[in-house]
Amino acid sequence: MHDLILGVSSGCKLWFLDGKNAEGKVVSNPDIGYGSRPHKYADGTTSEFYQIGLSPNKNGISVYILGIEDRTYLSETFGKALGKATVTGYCIRFKTLTDIKIDVLKAAIRFGFENSSHAVEKGEI
Protein backbone atom coordinates (compact mmCIF):
# COMPACT_ATOMS: atom_id res chain seq x y z
CA MET A 1 0.00 0.00 0.00
CA HIS A 2 2.81 2.40 0.86
CA ASP A 3 4.42 1.92 -2.55
CA LEU A 4 1.04 2.18 -4.27
CA ILE A 5 0.34 5.58 -2.69
CA LEU A 6 3.85 6.85 -3.39
CA GLY A 7 3.40 5.68 -6.98
CA VAL A 8 0.45 8.07 -7.27
CA SER A 9 2.28 10.98 -5.62
CA SER A 10 6.00 10.38 -5.35
CA GLY A 11 7.90 12.80 -3.19
CA CYS A 12 4.86 13.82 -1.13
CA LYS A 13 5.29 14.70 2.51
CA LEU A 14 5.06 11.69 4.86
CA TRP A 15 3.42 11.73 8.29
CA PHE A 16 3.86 8.99 10.88
CA LEU A 17 1.30 9.14 13.69
CA ASP A 18 1.35 6.75 16.63
CA GLY A 19 -2.32 7.20 17.54
CA LYS A 20 -1.61 8.91 20.86
CA ASN A 21 -2.80 12.31 22.02
CA ALA A 22 -0.66 14.95 23.76
CA GLU A 23 -1.06 13.12 27.10
CA GLY A 24 0.19 9.84 25.62
CA LYS A 25 -3.24 8.19 25.66
CA VAL A 26 -4.09 5.95 22.66
CA VAL A 27 -6.99 7.62 20.84
CA SER A 28 -6.75 6.01 17.37
CA ASN A 29 -4.92 3.40 15.35
CA PRO A 30 -1.43 4.39 14.20
CA ASP A 31 -1.41 5.71 10.65
CA ILE A 32 0.77 6.99 7.87
CA GLY A 33 -0.22 10.19 6.11
CA TYR A 34 0.70 11.35 2.63
CA GLY A 35 0.76 14.86 1.21
CA SER A 36 -0.08 18.09 2.96
CA ARG A 37 -3.10 20.36 3.08
CA PRO A 38 -4.51 22.98 5.40
CA HIS A 39 -7.15 21.42 7.62
CA LYS A 40 -9.87 23.66 9.00
CA TYR A 41 -11.29 22.64 12.39
CA ALA A 42 -14.82 23.27 13.67
CA ASP A 43 -13.56 26.13 15.88
CA GLY A 44 -12.24 27.93 12.78
CA THR A 45 -8.55 27.28 13.38
CA THR A 46 -6.42 25.83 10.61
CA SER A 47 -3.35 23.61 10.70
CA GLU A 48 -1.40 21.46 8.29
CA PHE A 49 -2.50 17.82 7.95
CA TYR A 50 -2.19 15.01 5.44
CA GLN A 51 -4.33 14.47 2.32
CA ILE A 52 -4.32 10.66 2.23
CA GLY A 53 -4.11 8.44 5.30
CA LEU A 54 -3.36 4.72 5.62
CA SER A 55 -4.29 2.86 8.79
CA PRO A 56 -4.52 -0.79 9.80
CA ASN A 57 -7.53 -1.84 11.84
CA LYS A 58 -8.95 -5.07 13.25
CA ASN A 59 -10.92 -5.69 10.05
CA GLY A 60 -8.22 -4.85 7.50
CA ILE A 61 -7.03 -1.57 6.02
CA SER A 62 -8.52 1.93 5.95
CA VAL A 63 -7.54 4.51 3.36
CA TYR A 64 -8.63 8.03 4.31
CA ILE A 65 -9.11 10.61 1.58
CA LEU A 66 -9.46 13.95 3.32
CA GLY A 67 -10.77 17.29 2.13
CA ILE A 68 -13.75 16.06 0.11
CA GLU A 69 -16.70 18.44 0.48
CA ASP A 70 -19.31 16.13 -1.10
CA ARG A 71 -19.70 13.25 1.36
CA THR A 72 -21.32 11.04 -1.31
CA TYR A 73 -18.66 11.49 -3.99
CA LEU A 74 -16.34 8.60 -2.99
CA SER A 75 -19.09 6.02 -2.65
CA GLU A 76 -20.96 7.13 -5.79
CA THR A 77 -17.84 7.41 -7.95
CA PHE A 78 -15.68 4.51 -6.74
CA GLY A 79 -17.82 2.36 -4.40
CA LYS A 80 -19.34 -0.19 -6.76
CA ALA A 81 -16.23 -0.47 -8.94
CA LEU A 82 -13.83 -1.09 -6.01
CA GLY A 83 -14.95 -4.60 -5.14
CA LYS A 84 -15.35 -5.80 -1.55
CA ALA A 85 -14.92 -2.48 0.21
CA THR A 86 -16.92 -0.22 2.49
CA VAL A 87 -16.85 3.37 1.30
CA THR A 88 -17.96 6.32 3.43
CA GLY A 89 -17.65 10.06 2.93
CA TYR A 90 -13.86 10.02 3.32
CA CYS A 91 -12.82 6.40 4.02
CA ILE A 92 -12.32 3.24 1.97
CA ARG A 93 -12.11 0.09 4.11
CA PHE A 94 -11.24 -3.40 2.88
CA LYS A 95 -9.89 -6.63 4.32
CA THR A 96 -7.11 -7.43 1.83
CA LEU A 97 -5.79 -6.04 -1.44
CA THR A 98 -7.13 -9.12 -3.23
CA ASP A 99 -10.67 -7.98 -2.31
CA ILE A 100 -10.46 -4.77 -4.34
CA LYS A 101 -9.51 -3.49 -7.78
CA ILE A 102 -6.18 -1.73 -7.36
CA ASP A 103 -6.64 0.54 -10.39
CA VAL A 104 -9.88 1.90 -8.91
CA LEU A 105 -8.21 2.49 -5.53
CA LYS A 106 -5.38 4.34 -7.29
CA ALA A 107 -7.94 6.52 -9.09
CA ALA A 108 -9.60 7.38 -5.75
CA ILE A 109 -6.23 8.24 -4.19
CA ARG A 110 -5.27 10.33 -7.22
CA PHE A 111 -8.58 12.18 -6.88
CA GLY A 112 -7.78 12.84 -3.22
CA PHE A 113 -4.42 14.41 -4.01
CA GLU A 114 -5.82 16.47 -6.90
CA ASN A 115 -8.99 17.52 -5.06
CA SER A 116 -7.03 18.91 -2.12
CA SER A 117 -4.61 20.76 -4.40
CA HIS A 118 -7.45 22.42 -6.33
CA ALA A 119 -9.26 23.44 -3.15
CA VAL A 120 -6.12 25.14 -1.83
CA GLU A 121 -5.56 26.93 -5.15
CA LYS A 122 -9.16 28.24 -5.11
CA GLY A 123 -8.81 29.39 -1.50
CA GLU A 124 -11.54 27.02 -0.29
CA ILE A 125 -9.33 25.71 2.50
N, CA, C and O of each residue as an XYZ file, in Angstrom:
500
protein
N       0.823     -1.192      0.000
C       0.000      0.000      0.000
C       0.863      1.251      0.000
O       0.571      2.215     -0.707
N       1.919      1.233      0.788
C       2.809      2.398      0.859
C       3.362      2.722     -0.531
O       3.318      3.870     -0.971
N       3.876      1.714     -1.209
C       4.423      1.922     -2.553
C       3.348      2.353     -3.533
O       3.606      3.172     -4.415
N       2.146      1.814     -3.390
C       1.036      2.182     -4.270
C       0.736      3.680     -4.146
O       0.595      4.376     -5.151
N       0.642      4.166     -2.914
C       0.336      5.582     -2.694
C       1.478      6.466     -3.191
O       1.239      7.493     -3.826
N       2.706      6.072     -2.904
C       3.848      6.853     -3.392
C       3.941      6.819     -4.909
O       4.465      7.753     -5.516
N       3.439      5.752     -5.529
C       3.395      5.681     -6.981
C       2.440      6.701     -7.577
O       2.634      7.155     -8.705
N       1.413      7.062     -6.826
C       0.455      8.069     -7.272
C       1.016      9.470     -7.047
O       0.812     10.361     -7.871
N       1.723      9.668     -5.934
C       2.277     10.983     -5.625
C       3.667     10.833     -5.006
O       3.845     10.970     -3.796
N       4.638     10.550     -5.858
C       6.003     10.376     -5.353
C       6.523     11.698     -4.800
O       6.207     12.770     -5.317
N       7.300     11.605     -3.774
C       7.897     12.802     -3.194
C       6.978     13.588     -2.277
O       7.360     14.653     -1.791
N       5.763     13.083     -2.028
C       4.858     13.815     -1.135
C       5.361     13.738      0.307
O       6.130     12.846      0.664
N       4.919     14.671      1.109
C       5.293     14.697      2.515
C       4.718     13.463      3.206
O       3.578     13.075      2.947
N       5.512     12.848      4.087
C       5.059     11.690      4.857
C       4.820     12.079      6.306
O       5.571     12.868      6.878
N       3.776     11.524      6.892
C       3.417     11.732      8.287
C       3.361     10.360      8.954
O       2.796      9.421      8.391
N       3.933     10.237     10.134
C       3.856      8.994     10.879
C       3.245      9.312     12.239
O       3.869      9.963     13.077
N       2.023      8.848     12.444
C       1.305      9.137     13.687
C       1.146      7.850     14.492
O       0.794      6.804     13.948
N       1.410      7.944     15.792
C       1.353      6.746     16.632
C      -0.017      6.506     17.262
O      -0.199      5.523     17.980
N      -0.968      7.376     17.009
C      -2.318      7.196     17.542
C      -2.506      7.707     18.959
O      -3.546      7.465     19.572
N      -1.518      8.405     19.483
C      -1.610      8.908     20.859
C      -1.838     10.410     20.864
O      -1.357     11.128     19.988
N      -2.586     10.876     21.872
C      -2.804     12.313     22.017
C      -1.641     12.939     22.794
O      -0.665     12.258     23.110
N      -1.747     14.217     23.096
C      -0.664     14.950     23.762
C      -0.322     14.381     25.136
O       0.803     14.539     25.611
N      -1.292     13.717     25.780
C      -1.057     13.125     27.098
C      -0.527     11.695     27.012
O      -0.301     11.059     28.042
N      -0.324     11.182     25.791
C       0.192      9.835     25.615
C      -0.876      8.753     25.625
O      -0.554      7.565     25.605
N      -2.137      9.148     25.654
C      -3.243      8.188     25.661
C      -3.544      7.762     24.218
O      -3.585      8.603     23.320
N      -3.756      6.454     23.995
C      -4.089      5.951     22.663
C      -5.519      6.368     22.332
O      -6.461      6.018     23.044
N      -5.666      7.123     21.238
C      -6.989      7.617     20.839
C      -7.388      7.141     19.442
O      -8.534      7.326     19.034
N      -6.449      6.528     18.700
C      -6.753      6.008     17.368
C      -5.696      4.981     16.989
O      -4.693      4.814     17.684
N      -5.935      4.300     15.884
C      -4.919      3.396     15.351
C      -3.764      4.225     14.809
O      -3.975      5.348     14.353
N      -2.544      3.690     14.850
C      -1.429      4.388     14.205
C      -1.722      4.516     12.706
O      -2.408      3.673     12.129
N      -1.206      5.558     12.093
C      -1.407      5.707     10.655
C      -0.253      6.434     10.003
O       0.558      7.094     10.653
N      -0.213      6.284      8.682
C       0.765      6.987      7.865
C      -0.026      7.957      6.999
O      -1.033      7.582      6.398
N       0.425      9.191      6.939
C      -0.224     10.192      6.110
C       0.653     10.570      4.935
O       1.879     10.470      4.995
N       0.009     11.004      3.869
C       0.700     11.349      2.630
C       0.203     12.694      2.134
O      -0.999     12.958      2.133
N       1.132     13.545      1.713
C       0.758     14.856      1.208
C       0.559     15.851      2.334
O       0.808     15.549      3.501
N       0.113     17.027      1.973
C      -0.077     18.088      2.960
C      -1.159     19.036      2.474
O      -1.207     19.407      1.302
N      -2.023     19.417      3.400
C      -3.095     20.361      3.077
C      -3.472     21.106      4.345
O      -3.292     20.584      5.446
N      -3.989     22.311      4.209
C      -4.508     22.985      5.396
C      -5.807     22.310      5.821
O      -6.673     22.041      4.989
N      -5.939     22.044      7.089
C      -7.150     21.417      7.617
C      -7.855     22.414      8.525
O      -7.273     22.908      9.491
N      -9.104     22.704      8.212
C      -9.869     23.664      9.003
C     -10.708     22.909     10.034
O     -11.477     22.015      9.679
N     -10.561     23.267     11.296
C     -11.294     22.638     12.389
C     -12.615     23.361     12.638
O     -12.824     24.475     12.158
N     -13.489     22.724     13.382
C     -14.822     23.273     13.670
C     -14.739     24.639     14.356
O     -15.607     25.490     14.161
N     -13.691     24.842     15.161
C     -13.563     26.129     15.876
C     -12.992     27.237     14.994
O     -12.795     28.361     15.456
N     -12.723     26.919     13.714
C     -12.236     27.929     12.785
C     -10.727     27.976     12.626
O     -10.221     28.619     11.707
N     -10.003     27.303     13.509
C      -8.546     27.284     13.379
C      -8.130     26.365     12.226
O      -8.876     25.475     11.819
N      -6.938     26.603     11.720
C      -6.416     25.827     10.607
C      -5.016     25.345     10.949
O      -4.230     26.075     11.552
N      -4.708     24.110     10.563
C      -3.346     23.605     10.696
C      -3.069     22.641      9.553
O      -3.987     22.171      8.880
N      -1.815     22.360      9.350
C      -1.400     21.456      8.290
C      -1.745     20.017      8.685
O      -1.587     19.628      9.842
N      -2.216     19.236      7.717
C      -2.501     17.824      7.952
C      -2.353     17.084      6.632
O      -2.214     17.713      5.583
N      -2.381     15.777      6.670
C      -2.194     15.012      5.438
C      -3.448     14.963      4.568
O      -4.556     15.240      5.028
N      -3.244     14.598      3.286
C      -4.329     14.466      2.323
C      -4.873     13.042      2.300
O      -6.086     12.832      2.285
N      -3.970     12.070      2.298
C      -4.319     10.659      2.228
C      -3.745      9.975      3.465
O      -2.581     10.181      3.810
N      -4.563      9.163      4.131
C      -4.105      8.436      5.303
C      -4.252      6.937      5.103
O      -5.168      6.478      4.420
N      -3.349      6.182      5.700
C      -3.359      4.724      5.624
C      -3.266      4.187      7.041
O      -2.340      4.517      7.783
N      -4.249      3.344      7.417
C      -4.292      2.856      8.786
C      -4.751      1.403      8.837
O      -5.746      1.040      8.209
N      -4.031      0.578      9.579
C      -4.518     -0.789      9.800
C      -5.613     -0.758     10.861
O      -5.620      0.115     11.729
N      -6.528     -1.705     10.789
C      -7.530     -1.841     11.841
C      -7.859     -3.315     12.010
O      -7.339     -4.148     11.268
N      -8.698     -3.648     12.956
C      -8.954     -5.067     13.246
C      -9.629     -5.792     12.085
O      -9.581     -7.020     12.017
N     -10.251     -5.062     11.181
C     -10.923     -5.689     10.050
C     -10.174     -5.565      8.734
O     -10.686     -5.996      7.701
N      -8.976     -4.988      8.736
C      -8.221     -4.848      7.501
C      -7.482     -3.535      7.409
O      -6.685     -3.186      8.280
N      -7.762     -2.802      6.322
C      -7.032     -1.573      6.020
C      -8.032     -0.451      5.752
O      -9.061     -0.666      5.112
N      -7.723      0.739      6.244
C      -8.520      1.928      5.947
C      -7.649      2.918      5.200
O      -6.518      3.197      5.596
N      -8.192      3.446      4.112
C      -7.540      4.514      3.361
C      -8.430      5.750      3.503
O      -9.587      5.741      3.085
N      -7.886      6.797      4.088
C      -8.635      8.033      4.313
C      -8.286      9.031      3.225
O      -7.112      9.289      2.960
N      -9.303      9.586      2.599
C      -9.108     10.606      1.577
C      -9.773     11.875      2.109
O     -10.996     12.011      2.078
N      -8.956     12.787      2.590
C      -9.462     13.950      3.315
C      -9.681     15.148      2.401
O      -9.083     15.252      1.330
N     -10.541     16.039      2.842
C     -10.771     17.292      2.132
C     -11.860     17.234      1.077
O     -11.964     18.139      0.249
N     -12.674     16.185      1.091
C     -13.748     16.065      0.107
C     -15.004     16.713      0.680
O     -15.507     16.287      1.719
N     -15.504     17.731      0.010
C     -16.701     18.440      0.482
C     -17.959     17.589      0.333
O     -18.776     17.524      1.251
N     -18.119     16.941     -0.812
C     -19.306     16.129     -1.104
C     -19.124     14.751     -0.476
O     -18.343     13.938     -0.969
N     -19.844     14.492      0.607
C     -19.702     13.246      1.364
C     -20.248     12.022      0.639
O     -20.129     10.911      1.156
N     -20.841     12.185     -0.536
C     -21.324     11.038     -1.306
C     -20.411     10.727     -2.491
O     -20.556      9.683     -3.127
N     -19.474     11.622     -2.789
C     -18.658     11.485     -3.989
C     -17.876     10.168     -4.039
O     -17.938      9.462     -5.046
N     -17.152      9.825     -2.987
C     -16.343      8.602     -2.994
C     -17.188      7.365     -3.254
O     -16.866      6.557     -4.125
N     -18.266      7.217     -2.499
C     -19.089      6.016     -2.655
C     -19.770      5.974     -4.019
O     -19.834      4.912     -4.638
N     -20.279      7.104     -4.498
C     -20.960      7.126     -5.789
C     -19.996      6.940     -6.961
O     -20.362      6.330     -7.965
N     -18.788      7.450     -6.848
C     -17.835      7.405     -7.951
C     -17.017      6.115     -7.966
O     -16.769      5.556     -9.035
N     -16.598      5.641     -6.804
C     -15.684      4.508     -6.739
C     -16.254      3.273     -6.049
O     -15.739      2.171     -6.238
N     -17.305      3.437     -5.253
C     -17.817      2.365     -4.405
C     -18.094      1.046     -5.105
O     -17.515      0.023     -4.741
N     -18.954      1.051     -6.087
C     -19.339     -0.194     -6.763
C     -18.180     -0.801     -7.547
O     -18.073     -2.024     -7.639
N     -17.332      0.017     -8.101
C     -16.234     -0.465     -8.937
C     -15.065     -1.020     -8.125
O     -14.243     -1.757     -8.670
N     -14.971     -0.683     -6.832
C     -13.833     -1.089     -6.007
C     -13.786     -2.580     -5.719
O     -12.701     -3.156     -5.642
N     -14.922     -3.207     -5.562
C     -14.954     -4.602     -5.142
C     -15.471     -4.687     -3.721
O     -16.374     -3.941     -3.341
N     -14.904     -5.594     -2.929
C     -15.351     -5.800     -1.552
C     -14.752     -4.733     -0.641
O     -13.730     -4.951      0.011
N     -15.398     -3.596     -0.610
C     -14.924     -2.479      0.208
C     -16.124     -1.731      0.758
O     -17.192     -1.704      0.146
N     -15.937     -1.130      1.911
C     -16.924     -0.223      2.486
C     -16.422      1.185      2.225
O     -15.281      1.511      2.551
N     -17.263      2.013      1.645
C     -16.846      3.369      1.299
C     -17.779      4.359      1.985
O     -18.997      4.309      1.809
N     -17.190      5.260      2.769
C     -17.957      6.316      3.434
C     -17.575      7.651      2.805
O     -16.974      7.686      1.731
N     -17.918      8.733      3.463
C     -17.649     10.065      2.933
C     -16.180     10.362      2.700
O     -15.846     11.153      1.817
N     -15.291      9.743      3.478
C     -13.863     10.018      3.322
C     -12.986      8.789      3.565
O     -11.765      8.920      3.653
N     -13.581      7.599      3.675
C     -12.816      6.400      4.017
C     -13.180      5.227      3.117
O     -14.349      4.999      2.804
N     -12.155      4.494      2.710
C     -12.323      3.242      1.970
C     -11.723      2.148      2.841
O     -10.530      2.167      3.142
N     -12.563      1.189      3.244
C     -12.114      0.089      4.106
C     -12.234     -1.232      3.365
O     -13.233     -1.490      2.694
N     -11.204     -2.071      3.492
C     -11.240     -3.396      2.882
C     -10.364     -4.337      3.693
O      -9.489     -3.904      4.443
N     -10.614     -5.638      3.529
C      -9.886     -6.627      4.320
C      -8.492     -6.882      3.755
O      -7.505     -6.813      4.487
N      -8.406     -7.176      2.465
C      -7.111     -7.431      1.833
C      -7.094     -6.796      0.444
O      -8.145     -6.477     -0.113
N      -5.915     -6.618     -0.101
C      -5.786     -6.040     -1.437
C      -6.442     -6.920     -2.502
O      -6.882     -6.419     -3.537
N      -6.508     -8.222     -2.254
C      -7.132     -9.116     -3.233
C      -8.648     -8.920     -3.302
O      -9.288     -9.399     -4.239
N      -9.226     -8.228     -2.330
C     -10.674     -7.979     -2.306
C     -11.091     -6.797     -3.180
O     -12.277     -6.610     -3.454
N     -10.111     -6.000     -3.617
C     -10.456     -4.774     -4.342
C      -9.725     -4.692     -5.677
O      -8.784     -5.441     -5.938
N     -10.177     -3.772     -6.505
C      -9.510     -3.488     -7.775
C      -8.528     -2.346     -7.537
O      -8.917     -1.214     -7.251
N      -7.255     -2.674     -7.661
C      -6.178     -1.734     -7.359
C      -6.257     -0.484     -8.225
O      -6.019      0.618     -7.730
N      -6.586     -0.627     -9.506
C      -6.638      0.540    -10.385
C      -7.714      1.528     -9.945
O      -7.547      2.738    -10.099
N      -8.818      1.017     -9.396
C      -9.883      1.895     -8.905
C      -9.429      2.597     -7.624
O      -9.694      3.785     -7.438
N      -8.747      1.863     -6.745
C      -8.212      2.486     -5.527
C      -7.206      3.582     -5.887
O      -7.228      4.660     -5.291
N      -6.332      3.317     -6.848
C      -5.375      4.342     -7.291
C      -6.101      5.582     -7.805
O      -5.687      6.707     -7.522
N      -7.176      5.382     -8.557
C      -7.937      6.523     -9.089
C      -8.535      7.338     -7.944
O      -8.541      8.568     -8.003
N      -9.033      6.677     -6.912
C      -9.604      7.380     -5.755
C      -8.517      8.167     -5.017
O      -8.739      9.306     -4.606
N      -7.352      7.556     -4.854
C      -6.233      8.238     -4.186
C      -5.771      9.431     -5.021
O      -5.522     10.511     -4.485
N      -5.659      9.233     -6.326
C      -5.270     10.332     -7.222
C      -6.267     11.488     -7.091
O      -5.876     12.652     -7.007
N      -7.557     11.149     -7.075
C      -8.578     12.179     -6.884
C      -8.336     12.932     -5.571
O      -8.435     14.158     -5.534
N      -8.023     12.212     -4.509
C      -7.779     12.845     -3.217
C      -6.644     13.844     -3.251
O      -6.763     14.942     -2.708
N      -5.544     13.473     -3.885
C      -4.421     14.409     -4.009
C      -4.810     15.617     -4.865
O      -4.527     16.756     -4.493
N      -5.450     15.376     -5.996
C      -5.817     16.466     -6.897
C      -6.905     17.352     -6.315
O      -6.850     18.572     -6.466
N      -7.886     16.764     -5.657
C      -8.994     17.517     -5.063
C      -8.477     18.487     -4.006
O      -8.896     19.644     -3.974
N      -7.587     18.038     -3.156
C      -7.029     18.909     -2.117
C      -6.214     20.033     -2.725
O      -6.295     21.172     -2.267
N      -5.427     19.732     -3.754
C      -4.607     20.763     -4.396
C      -5.477     21.846     -5.026
O      -5.172     23.033     -4.907
N      -6.555     21.446     -5.694
C      -7.446     22.417     -6.332
C      -8.159     23.273     -5.297
O      -8.336     24.473     -5.508
N      -8.572     22.680     -4.186
C      -9.264     23.438     -3.151
C      -8.343     24.499     -2.548
O      -8.786     25.609     -2.252
N      -7.080     24.169     -2.367
C      -6.115     25.136     -1.828
C      -5.922     26.271     -2.831
O      -5.909     27.443     -2.454
N      -5.771     25.914     -4.124
C      -5.558     26.934     -5.153
C      -6.739     27.901     -5.229
O      -6.546     29.094     -5.463
N      -7.951     27.401     -5.034
C      -9.158     28.236     -5.114
C      -9.403     29.002     -3.818
O     -10.303     29.840     -3.758
N      -8.613     28.727     -2.781
C      -8.806     29.393     -1.502
C      -9.963     28.835     -0.698
O     -10.453     29.497      0.217
N     -10.412     27.624     -1.023
C     -11.541     27.022     -0.292
C     -11.116     26.507      1.069
O     -11.933     26.427      1.987
N      -9.845     26.156      1.208
C      -9.332     25.706      2.503
C      -8.001     26.356      2.763
O      -7.389     26.115      3.803
